[in-house]
Amino acid sequence: MIKNYFLVAWRNMLKHRFFAVVNIWGLSIGITFVLMIGAYAWGELQVNRFVKNNDRIFQLKSKWANPETGVEFATLGPLTKALQDNYPSLVEKAYSHDGITSIVSVGDKRYREGMHPGDSTMFDIFNFPVAFGDPRTALAKPNAVVITEKKAKLYFGKTDVVGKLLKIQSFDGRNEDFEITAVIKDLPFNTITNYYKPGNEIFLAPASIRYFGREFGFTSWQSPNIVGYVLLKPGVKPAQLKVPLATLLKTNTSPEIQKTLEVYPVALRDCYISMYNGLAGRMIAIFSFVAVFILIMAIINFVNISIGNSLTRLKEIGVRKAMGGKKKQLVLQFITESVLTVTFSFAVSLLMYVLLRPVFAQVTGKEIIGLASFPAWFALLPVVIILFTGLLAGMYPAFVLSAQPSVTALRGKLKNVEEKLLFRRVLITVQFVTAIVVFVAAIVIDRQVSFFFNTDLGFNKERVITVPVPRDWTASGVAHMKGMRDEFRAMPEIKDASFAYEIPDGWSNGASMLYKPENDSSTAVSTTSILSDERFTSIYDIKMKAGAFFSGSPADSSRIVINEAAVRALGWKNAEEAINKPLRVYNFRQPVYVGGVTHDFHFGTLRDAIRPICFMPVQTFNIYRYISFRLNPGNTSRQIASLQRKWTQIFPDTPFDFKFLDDSLAQLYETETQMQKAAKMATIVALMIVFLGILGIVTLSIARRNKEMGIRKILGASVFNIITLFVKEFSWIIVVSNVVAWPLAWYILHSWLMDYAYRIDIGIWPFLLVGLLLMLLVGSVIAAMTRRLAVTNPVKSLRTE
């Protein structure tokens, strides 16, 4: 009997090939999109899960009243170690590390690499798989270094490199040998080594902290940039750390820090999802929400076409019942047909997943796992989707049509047809509403992203490249750097050059607290500090509002330059009033004077309002990281090649790792760019499903109304009249869909845009454009499908049985 059900189902699919293809193709698109989003979400949720005890390892995160004071994923230098020392009943192990960039030399090759100088307890906390070496002693030697297999292959062409030497440059220009004591296997994406891109894969012993002059970071309670992890003892809850953390902060930090800092533990397994205000979690939720609605649209298509197609089988049902067929048999027959169609759809979607996986990975910027990498329980997903969708689409014909009296069915008529038609129209309306919301969202997201890249930032980012420079953080090193800068400025390809600790790429080193001398430090204003030479405003074309920028003379040591936002925050009425006024910098002995005020410019992203900024001369701290070049108009490739040759002469031991400032700024909006691409893809998928749905329903309607159209033509109906008749059926559906979708789309997008300090106005035209385009799409499909019927000889239509 079961075999017969499948045989009849197969024959019915062959008989109605067009509807079978439309159903299979539409469902396949929806299921494929869901699989892609599911793979993306699964990959995001698995970050850090490979680490043993990821539920007992907690990262100490910081929440500052002013985000410029410190980064979220780091905390005060001594706090991690103090927590272990003072509360051994709670903390089993602790590990803290710094994050730096320096030059690694292997023979005559130079590499700029990210590194982790830190405690020797790294392998006690994290069970990183070791390919070569002994993890118990790997970080015991003073100049020990642990690298990944990827770095070993890059440096030596092989992975077994224990005992080999790397020369690593310090921040005062020295180059010393570091011995490779262990090689760990390449790690999946995680937040331990990948909190910045491209990630750090070099781990240094504790003695390296002194080598790089970073002792202050680990010993000072005013240092906010050390990453800390604690392994809690079994049974200890993270809430039990609340009082110890508060006590340590109260005992060791200033009142200002206590008022502005909250330290809280986050489980390693949850670190990624919660980073940057839960950005990854929000992206998973948004993509999953869209995927579910895309699948609902595909299922609606399937249900609509299945219901419509089943109405043409009333006579078949009547014959079956007249010949003794039972209702149970009819129910199983219709459900079998639906399940078989969904099974074919799922098989096609698996093939599409394999083919389209690289494309989707490019859209999301994430690796999308292959089918073989899914967990074992994934095998249940096809069964769930097939049964759920098959039952949903087959329930109406199975239970409603099979319940019709034999005589009624043999006549090919059905009671309450209008009620069933209304149900189908409601389903179509839901589908259109989803498509409209997705389409409008794609337009608004695209406009907002374009706004990010085309808005005047208050400085000129065109034809600017930035390059990390070798560090000699001494007074003589700064003097030497000025000489090298001027050599570059003399090149005909270079319009100007400047070196600084920061560049306007959205990443700040920290904050400086400024307050007026007549006030106390509790009134201090937190400002983003930029350490630069005197050419900085010239190369970036930052305009002065009042006063002047640094002159490059020793007198600069007592001057600072602030922006208009800082002027307002400090209580002056205008920029001119601030000139030559004294200010105190928290933890500085001598007062400084405001030498100039710049116009406001966007140092960070357009997500946030412009914050107070202060410039300090680079010789105040004798530290710098980048040199920036503005190229003259001309052939960019040739200019860079010439600049690289000059670089090799001046800095022979340093790689020329240049970046266009445009590219650096684009990275700040990586999430929005991914969302833009995903929204466009979702729109294409939604429109394809809508198109297939209209195609199937109109074709079915034409087949059922063939005789009616013949009669209308005999009575004088023109081709235009017949096309208009079908168009009218969908016109009110489109109108209702827009009435429902517009306020829904506006609310969703308005809520999303409120996260940005600088944003576009949604306006009315995206809604009008989408409504018009959808009307044209529907009208074109209907006109193309019905024109053939409209020009058919009416006698032929009337003869059709």
C-alpha positions in Angstrom: 0.0 0.0 0.0 2.8 2.5 0.9 4.5 1.7 -2.4 1.3 2.5 -4.2 1.0 5.9 -2.5 4.5 6.8 -3.6 3.8 5.5 -7.1 0.7 7.6 -7.5 2.5 10.6 -6.0 5.3 10.2 -8.5 2.9 9.9 -11.4 1.0 13.0 -10.2 4.2 15.0 -10.1 5.0 13.9 -13.7 1.5 14.9 -14.8 1.8 18.3 -13.2 5.5 18.9 -14.0 5.3 22.7 -14.1 3.8 23.0 -10.6 6.2 20.3 -9.3 9.2 22.3 -10.6 7.9 25.6 -9.2 7.2 24.0 -5.8 10.6 22.2 -5.6 12.6 25.2 -6.8 10.8 27.7 -4.5 11.2 25.4 -1.5 14.8 24.6 -2.4 15.7 28.3 -2.4 14.1 28.9 1.0 15.6 25.8 2.6 19.1 26.6 1.2 18.9 30.1 2.7 17.9 28.7 6.1 20.8 26.1 5.9 23.3 28.9 5.1 22.1 31.1 8.0 22.0 28.0 10.3 25.6 27.2 9.4 26.6 30.8 10.0 24.9 30.9 13.4 26.3 27.5 14.4 29.8 28.7 13.5 29.4 31.9 15.6 28.0 30.0 18.6 31.0 27.5 18.5 33.6 30.3 19.0 35.8 29.3 22.0 34.0 26.0 22.5 37.1 24.0 21.6 38.8 25.3 24.8 38.5 22.9 27.8 36.7 24.3 30.8 35.3 27.2 28.7 32.5 27.4 31.3 35.0 27.9 34.2 37.4 30.3 32.4 36.3 33.9 32.8 37.6 37.0 31.1 37.7 40.1 33.2 36.0 42.8 31.1 35.7 46.5 31.8 32.9 48.9 31.4 34.1 52.5 31.5 31.9 55.5 31.9 33.9 56.9 29.0 34.6 54.2 26.4 37.8 56.1 25.4 39.4 55.3 28.7 40.0 51.7 28.0 38.8 48.8 25.8 36.1 46.4 26.8 38.1 43.2 26.6 41.0 44.4 28.9 41.3 45.5 32.5 43.6 47.0 35.0 47.1 45.4 34.8 47.6 44.0 38.4 43.9 43.0 38.9 44.0 39.5 37.5 47.0 38.4 39.6 45.7 40.2 42.7 42.4 38.3 42.4 44.2 35.0 42.5 46.6 35.9 45.3 43.9 37.3 47.6 41.1 34.9 46.8 42.7 31.4 46.3 39.5 29.7 47.4 37.8 31.1 44.4 40.5 31.3 41.7 42.4 28.2 40.7 44.7 29.8 38.0 45.1 33.3 36.5 46.7 34.5 33.2 47.2 38.0 31.9 48.9 39.2 28.8 49.6 42.4 26.8 49.0 42.8 23.1 51.8 44.4 21.0 53.1 44.5 17.4 56.8 44.3 16.5 59.2 43.1 13.8 60.2 39.4 13.6 63.3 38.6 11.6 64.2 35.2 10.1 67.4 35.4 8.2 67.0 38.3 5.7 63.1 38.2 5.9 61.1 40.7 8.0 57.6 40.3 9.3 55.4 42.6 11.3 53.5 40.4 13.8 51.1 40.7 16.7 52.4 39.1 19.9 51.2 38.2 23.4 53.8 39.0 26.1 52.3 37.5 29.3 52.4 35.1 32.2 53.8 31.6 32.0 50.4 30.1 33.0 49.0 30.3 29.5 48.9 26.5 29.0 47.6 26.1 32.6 44.5 28.0 31.5 44.1 27.1 27.9 44.4 23.6 26.5 45.9 24.7 23.2 46.9 21.5 21.3 50.7 21.3 21.2 52.3 19.8 18.1 55.9 20.0 19.2 57.5 20.9 22.6 56.5 20.6 26.2 53.7 22.9 27.3 54.7 22.5 31.0 58.1 24.3 30.4 57.5 26.1 27.1 57.3 29.6 28.7 59.9 29.0 31.5 62.9 30.3 29.7 63.4 34.1 29.7 63.6 34.4 25.9 61.1 31.6 25.1 58.5 32.0 22.3 55.6 29.8 21.3 54.2 30.0 17.8 51.5 28.3 15.7 52.1 25.8 12.9 51.0 28.5 10.5 53.8 30.8 11.6 56.3 28.0 11.6 55.5 27.2 8.0 55.8 30.9 7.1 59.2 31.3 8.8 60.9 28.0 8.1 58.7 26.0 5.7 58.0 23.3 8.2 56.3 22.8 11.6 58.9 21.0 13.7 61.0 24.1 14.6 61.5 23.7 18.3 65.0 25.1 19.1 65.0 27.5 16.1 65.6 31.2 16.8 63.6 34.3 15.9 65.0 37.9 16.2 62.4 40.1 17.7 62.7 43.9 17.8 62.1 45.8 21.0 60.6 49.3 21.3 64.0 50.9 21.7 65.3 49.4 18.5 67.2 46.4 19.8 67.0 42.9 18.1 67.5 39.9 20.3 67.1 36.1 19.7 64.1 34.3 21.0 64.1 30.5 21.1 61.0 28.6 19.9 60.2 26.2 22.7 56.8 24.9 21.5 54.6 24.9 18.4 50.9 24.7 18.8 48.5 23.5 16.2 46.6 26.1 14.3 43.6 27.3 16.3 40.1 27.9 15.1 38.7 31.5 15.3 38.6 32.5 19.0 38.6 35.6 21.2 41.8 34.7 22.9 44.1 35.3 20.0 41.7 37.1 17.6 40.3 40.0 19.5 41.9 42.1 16.7 42.4 41.1 13.1 44.3 39.2 11.8 45.0 37.8 15.3 48.1 37.2 17.4 49.9 33.8 17.0 53.1 34.5 18.9 53.2 34.0 22.7 56.2 35.3 24.7 57.5 34.4 28.2 57.1 36.8 31.1 60.7 38.1 30.8 59.7 39.7 27.4 57.5 42.2 29.4 60.7 43.9 30.6 62.3 43.6 27.1 59.5 45.6 25.6 59.3 48.1 28.5 55.8 47.1 29.4 56.2 46.6 33.2 54.0 49.6 33.9 51.1 47.9 32.2 51.2 44.9 34.5 52.1 46.7 37.8 50.2 49.9 37.7 46.6 50.2 38.8 46.2 53.0 36.4 47.0 50.8 33.3 43.7 49.7 31.7 45.0 47.7 28.8 46.0 44.2 30.1 43.9 41.2 29.1 43.1 38.9 32.1 41.6 35.5 32.5 40.8 33.5 35.6 40.0 29.8 36.0 37.5 29.4 38.8 37.6 26.4 41.0 34.9 23.8 40.4 31.5 24.9 41.9 32.5 28.6 42.1 29.9 30.9 40.5 30.9 34.1 38.7 28.6 36.1 40.9 31.0 35.3 43.8 33.7 37.5 42.2 31.6 40.6 42.4 32.6 41.5 46.0 36.3 40.6 45.6 36.5 42.7 42.4 34.9 45.7 44.1 37.1 45.3 47.1 40.3 45.2 45.1 39.3 48.3 43.1 38.4 50.2 46.2 41.7 49.2 47.9 44.0 49.9 45.0 42.5 52.5 42.7 41.8 56.2 42.8 38.3 57.6 43.5 38.1 58.7 39.8 38.6 55.1 38.6 36.2 53.7 41.1 33.5 56.0 39.9 34.0 55.3 36.2 35.0 51.6 36.0 33.0 48.4 36.5 34.9 45.1 36.1 32.8 42.0 35.5 33.6 38.4 34.5 32.4 36.8 31.3 32.6 33.1 30.6 34.9 32.3 27.8 32.2 30.4 25.9 30.1 33.6 26.0 32.8 36.1 25.3 32.4 36.3 21.5 28.6 36.6 21.6 28.7 39.4 24.2 31.6 41.4 22.7 30.9 44.9 21.5 27.5 45.2 23.1 26.5 41.7 21.9 27.1 42.5 18.2 27.6 38.9 17.2 24.4 37.9 19.0 22.4 40.6 17.3 23.7 39.6 13.9 22.7 36.0 14.5 19.3 37.1 15.6 18.8 39.4 12.6 20.0 36.8 10.1 17.9 34.1 11.7 14.8 36.3 11.7 15.2 37.0 8.0 15.9 33.3 7.3 12.8 32.2 9.1 10.6 34.6 7.1 12.3 33.5 3.8 11.4 29.9 4.6 7.8 31.0 5.6 7.5 32.6 2.2 8.7 29.5 0.4 6.3 27.3 2.5 3.4 29.7 1.7 4.1 29.3 -2.0 4.1 25.5 -1.6 0.9 25.5 0.5 -0.9 27.9 -2.0 0.1 26.0 -5.1 -0.7 22.6 -3.4 -4.1 23.8 -2.3 -4.9 25.3 -5.7 -3.6 22.2 -7.5 -5.6 19.9 -5.2 -8.9 21.6 -6.2 -8.4 20.3 -9.7 -8.5 16.8 -8.3 -12.0 16.8 -6.9 -13.3 14.4 -9.6 -10.4 12.1 -8.8 -11.4 12.1 -5.2 -15.0 11.5 -6.1 -14.1 8.5 -8.2 -11.9 7.1 -5.5 -14.6 7.4 -2.9 -17.3 6.0 -5.2 -15.0 2.9 -5.7 -14.7 2.3 -2.0 -11.7 4.4 -1.1 -11.5 5.3 2.6 -10.9 8.8 3.9 -7.7 7.5 5.7 -6.3 6.3 2.4 -7.0 9.7 0.7 -5.4 11.5 3.6 -2.2 9.4 3.4 -2.1 9.8 -0.4 -2.1 13.7 -0.3 0.3 13.8 2.6 2.6 11.4 0.8 2.7 13.6 -2.3 3.5 16.7 -0.2 6.3 14.9 1.7 7.8 13.5 -1.6 7.9 17.1 -3.1 9.6 18.5 0.0 12.1 15.6 0.0 13.1 16.4 -3.6 13.3 20.1 -2.5 15.6 19.3 0.4 17.9 17.2 -1.8 18.2 20.0 -4.3 18.9 22.5 -1.4 21.8 20.3 -0.2 23.3 20.5 -3.7 22.7 24.3 -3.8 24.3 24.6 -0.3 27.5 23.0 -1.5 27.7 25.2 -4.6 26.7 28.5 -3.0 28.6 28.1 0.3 31.7 30.0 -0.9 29.5 32.9 -2.1 27.7 33.1 1.2 31.0 33.0 3.1 32.1 36.0 1.1 28.9 37.9 1.9 29.1 37.3 5.7 32.9 37.5 5.9 32.8 34.2 7.9 33.8 30.7 7.1 30.7 28.6 6.4 31.1 25.0 7.5 30.6 22.1 5.1 27.8 19.6 5.5 30.2 17.0 7.0 31.1 19.5 9.8 27.6 19.8 11.2 26.9 17.9 14.5 25.3 14.5 14.4 21.9 15.8 15.4 21.8 17.7 12.2 20.6 14.5 10.6 17.2 15.1 12.3 16.8 18.5 10.6 15.9 17.1 7.1 13.3 14.9 8.8 11.8 17.8 10.8 11.6 20.1 7.7 10.3 17.5 5.4 7.6 16.3 7.8 6.6 19.8 9.0 6.4 21.3 5.5 4.8 18.2 4.0 2.1 18.0 6.6 1.4 21.7 6.5 1.0 21.7 2.7 -0.9 18.4 2.6 -3.3 18.9 5.5 -5.9 20.9 3.5 -6.3 18.6 0.6 -5.9 15.6 2.9 -8.6 16.5 5.4 -10.9 19.0 3.7 -11.1 17.5 0.2 -11.2 13.9 1.3 -14.2 14.8 3.5 -16.3 16.0 0.6 -19.4 13.9 -0.3 -18.8 11.7 -3.3 -21.5 13.3 -5.4 -20.2 16.8 -4.7 -16.7 15.8 -5.5 -17.7 14.1 -8.8 -19.3 17.3 -9.9 -16.0 19.1 -9.4 -17.5 21.5 -6.9 -16.5 22.5 -3.4 -18.5 24.2 -0.7 -17.1 27.4 0.9 -14.8 28.1 -2.0 -14.7 31.7 -1.2 -13.5 31.0 2.4 -10.7 28.9 1.1 -9.8 31.5 -1.5 -9.6 34.1 1.2 -7.3 31.9 3.2 -4.9 31.6 0.2 -5.0 35.4 -0.4 -4.1 35.9 3.3 -1.1 33.7 2.8 -0.1 35.6 -0.3 -0.4 38.9 1.6 1.9 37.6 4.3 4.4 36.7 1.6 4.2 40.1 0.0 4.5 41.8 3.4 7.7 39.9 4.1 9.2 40.7 0.6 8.4 44.4 1.0 10.0 44.7 4.5 13.1 42.9 3.3 13.3 45.0 0.1 12.8 48.3 1.9 15.4 47.2 4.5 17.9 46.5 1.8 17.5 50.0 0.4 17.8 51.8 3.7 20.8 49.7 4.9 22.5 50.4 1.5 21.8 54.2 1.9 23.1 54.2 5.5 26.3 52.4 4.5 26.8 54.8 1.6 26.3 57.6 4.1 29.2 56.2 6.2 31.6 56.2 3.2 30.5 59.5 1.6 30.0 61.8 4.6 32.5 64.6 5.2 34.6 63.4 8.2 36.2 66.7 8.9 39.5 65.6 7.4 40.7 64.5 4.0 41.2 60.7 3.6 41.9 60.7 -0.1 45.3 59.4 -1.3 46.6 58.9 2.2 48.5 55.7 3.1 49.7 54.7 6.5 52.7 52.5 7.4 53.8 51.1 10.8 57.3 52.3 11.5 60.2 50.7 13.5 60.1 51.9 17.1 62.9 53.7 19.0 60.9 55.2 21.8 63.6 57.6 23.0 64.3 61.3 22.5 66.9 60.4 20.0 64.5 58.0 18.3 62.0 60.8 17.9 64.6 63.1 16.5 65.7 60.4 14.1 62.1 59.8 13.0 61.7 63.5 12.2 64.7 63.3 9.9 63.4 60.3 8.1 60.0 62.0 7.7 61.6 65.0 6.0 63.5 62.7 3.6 60.2 61.2 2.5 58.7 64.7 2.2 61.4 65.6 -0.3 60.2 62.9 -2.7 58.3 64.3 -5.7 55.6 61.6 -5.2 54.9 62.7 -1.7 52.8 65.8 -0.9 53.3 65.6 2.8 54.3 63.2 5.6 53.6 62.9 9.3 54.4 60.4 12.1 52.2 59.8 15.2 51.1 57.3 17.7 47.5 57.4 16.4 46.0 57.7 12.9 42.3 58.6 12.4 41.2 55.0 11.8 38.8 54.8 14.8 41.3 53.1 17.2 42.4 55.2 20.1 45.3 54.5 22.5 43.3 55.9 25.4 42.1 59.0 27.1 43.6 62.1 28.8 41.7 63.7 31.6 41.7 67.5 31.3 40.4 70.1 33.9 40.8 73.7 34.6 43.4 74.6 37.3 40.8 76.3 39.5 38.8 73.1 39.7 39.7 69.7 41.1 40.3 66.5 39.2 36.7 65.3 39.8 35.6 67.7 37.1 38.0 66.4 34.6 36.8 65.9 31.0 37.8 62.7 29.3 39.4 63.3 25.9 40.7 61.1 23.1 44.5 61.8 23.1 46.4 61.9 19.9 50.2 62.0 20.1 51.6 63.5 16.8 54.2 65.6 15.2 53.6 69.1 13.8 52.6 67.9 10.3 49.5 65.9 11.4 46.8 68.5 10.7 48.5 69.4 7.4 48.6 65.9 6.0 45.0 65.2 7.1 43.8 68.6 6.2 42.2 69.2 9.6 41.2 72.9 9.8 42.0 75.1 12.7 39.2 77.0 14.3 41.5 79.2 16.4 45.1 79.5 17.4 47.8 77.3 15.7 48.9 73.7 15.7 52.3 72.6 17.0 55.4 74.2 15.5 57.9 71.4 16.1 59.9 73.5 18.5 60.7 72.7 22.2 57.9 75.2 23.2 55.3 72.6 22.1 56.0 70.6 25.3 53.8 73.0 27.3 51.0 73.3 24.7 48.1 71.1 23.7 45.6 71.5 20.9 41.9 70.5 21.4 38.8 70.3 19.2 35.6 72.2 19.5 33.9 69.4 21.4 36.6 69.7 24.1 36.0 73.4 24.2 32.3 72.9 24.9 33.0 70.1 27.4 35.4 72.3 29.4 32.9 75.1 29.6 34.3 77.8 27.3 31.9 79.7 25.1 33.9 79.6 21.9 37.3 78.5 20.5 38.9 82.0 20.8 38.1 82.1 24.5 40.1 78.9 25.1 43.3 80.1 23.4 46.3 80.4 25.9 44.1 79.2 28.8 45.8 76.8 31.2 44.7 73.3 31.7 45.7 70.5 34.0 46.2 66.9 32.7 45.4 64.2 35.3 48.7 62.7 36.6 50.8 65.5 35.0 52.8 67.8 37.3 53.0 70.9 35.0 50.0 72.7 33.6 49.6 73.0 29.8 48.2 75.8 27.7 45.7 75.6 24.9 47.7 76.6 21.8 45.0 75.9 19.2 41.5 74.6 18.6 40.6 72.4 15.6 37.3 72.1 13.9 35.4 69.0 15.0 36.3 65.9 12.9 35.3 62.2 13.2 38.2 60.3 14.7 35.9 57.4 15.4 32.9 56.0 13.5 29.7 57.7 12.6 28.0 55.4 15.1 29.1 57.7 17.9 28.9 61.5 18.3 32.2 63.4 18.0 34.0 63.3 21.3 36.4 65.7 22.9 40.0 65.3 21.5 43.3 66.7 22.6 46.6 66.6 20.6 49.9 66.3 22.4 53.3 66.6 20.8 54.9 63.3 20.2 58.1 64.2 22.1 56.0 64.4 25.3 56.1 60.6 25.6 58.6 59.8 22.9 56.3 57.1 21.4 55.0 56.7 17.9 53.7 53.9 15.7 52.7 55.2 12.2 53.9 57.4 9.5 51.3 58.8 7.1 51.9 59.9 3.5 49.7 62.0 1.3 50.4 61.2 -2.3 50.5 63.8 -5.0 48.1 63.4 -8.0 49.5 60.8 -10.4 49.9 57.1 -11.0 49.3 55.6 -7.6 51.0 52.3 -8.4 54.2 53.9 -9.6 54.2 56.3 -6.6 53.9 53.4 -4.1 56.6 51.5 -5.9 58.9 54.5 -5.7 58.0 55.0 -2.0 58.7 51.3 -1.3 62.2 51.6 -2.8 62.9 54.7 -0.6 61.5 52.9 2.4 63.9 49.9 1.9 66.8 52.4 1.8 65.7 54.2 5.0 64.3 51.2 7.0 66.0 48.1 5.6 64.9 45.9 8.5 61.2 46.9 8.5 58.6 45.6 6.0 56.6 48.1 4.0 53.2 47.1 5.3 51.2 50.0 3.9 47.4 50.6 4.0 45.2 53.1 2.3 43.3 55.1 4.9 40.1 54.4 3.0 40.6 50.7 3.5 41.3 51.2 7.3 38.1 53.2 7.7 36.1 50.6 5.7 37.1 48.0 8.3 35.2 50.0 10.9 32.0 49.3 9.1 32.6 45.7 8.4 29.5 44.6 10.2 27.3 47.1 8.4 28.9 46.1 5.1 28.1 42.4 5.8 24.5 43.4 6.7 24.3 45.3 3.4 25.4 42.3 1.4 23.1 40.0 3.3 20.1 42.3 2.9 20.7 42.4 -0.9 20.9 38.6 -1.0 17.8 38.2 1.1 16.0 40.6 -1.3 17.0 38.6 -4.3 15.9 35.4 -2.7 12.6 37.0 -1.5 11.8 38.3 -5.0 12.6 35.0 -6.6 10.2 33.2 -4.2 7.5 35.9 -4.9 8.0 35.5 -8.6 7.7 31.7 -8.4 4.6 32.0 -6.3 2.9 34.4 -8.6 3.9 32.2 -11.6 2.5 29.1 -10.0 -0.8 30.7 -8.8 -1.5 32.6 -12.0 -0.8 29.5 -14.1 -3.1 27.4 -11.9 -5.8 30.1 -12.0 -5.5 30.2 -15.8 -5.9 26.5 -16.0 -9.1 26.5 -13.9 -10.7 29.5 -15.7 -10.0 28.4 -19.2 -13.6 28.0 -20.2 -14.6 31.2 -18.4 -12.1 33.1 -20.6 -13.5 31.5 -23.7 -17.0 32.7 -22.8 -15.8 36.2 -22.0 -14.0 36.5 -25.4 -17.2 35.3 -27.2 -19.1 38.0 -25.3 -16.7 40.6 -26.6 -13.9 40.8 -24.0 -10.6 42.2 -25.4 -7.1 40.9 -24.6 -6.6 44.0 -22.4 -9.9 43.2 -20.5 -8.8 39.6 -19.8 -5.3 40.7 -18.6 -6.8 43.4 -16.4 -9.1 40.8 -14.9 -6.2 38.8 -13.6 -4.2 41.9 -12.6 -7.1 43.1 -10.4 -7.1 39.9 -8.4 -3.6 40.8 -7.1 -3.9 44.6 -7.0 -5.8 44.8 -3.8 -3.5 42.2 -2.3 -0.5 44.4 -3.1 -2.2 47.5 -1.7 -3.1 45.7 1.6 0.5 44.3 1.7 2.0 47.8 1.5 -0.4 49.2 4.1 0.7 46.5 6.5 4.4 46.4 5.5 5.2 50.1 5.5 4.7 50.9 9.2 6.3 47.6 10.1 9.4 48.3 8.0 9.6 51.9 9.3 9.5 50.7 12.9 12.2 48.1 12.4 14.5 50.4 10.5 13.9 53.4 12.7 14.9 51.3 15.7 18.1 50.1 13.9 19.1 53.6 12.8 18.7 55.0 16.4 21.9 53.1 17.2 23.8 55.6 15.1 24.6 59.2 16.1 24.8 60.2 12.5 22.1 58.6 10.2 20.0 59.1 7.2 16.3 60.1 7.2 14.3 57.1 6.0 11.9 59.3 4.0 8.9 58.0 1.9 10.7 57.2 -1.4 12.0 53.7 -0.4 8.5 52.6 0.3 7.1 54.2 -2.9 9.9 52.7 -5.0 9.4 49.2 -3.5 5.6 49.4 -3.9 6.0 50.4 -7.6 8.6 47.8 -8.4 6.5 45.1 -6.8 3.4 46.2 -8.7 5.4 46.2 -12.0 6.9 42.7 -11.2 3.5 41.2 -10.5 1.8 43.0 -13.4 4.5 41.9 -15.8 4.3 38.2 -14.7 0.5 38.2 -14.9 0.5 40.0 -18.3 3.0 37.6 -19.7 1.2 34.5 -18.4 -2.4 35.6 -19.4 -1.6 37.1 -22.8 -1.3 33.6 -24.3 -4.7 32.7 -22.9 -6.2 36.0 -24.1 -5.2 35.4 -27.7 -6.2 31.7 -27.8 -9.2 30.9 -30.0 -12.2 30.8 -27.6 -13.6 27.7 -29.4 -10.5 25.8 -28.4 -10.9 27.0 -24.8 -14.6 25.9 -24.7 -13.7 22.4 -26.0 -11.2 21.8 -23.2 -12.4 19.3 -20.6 
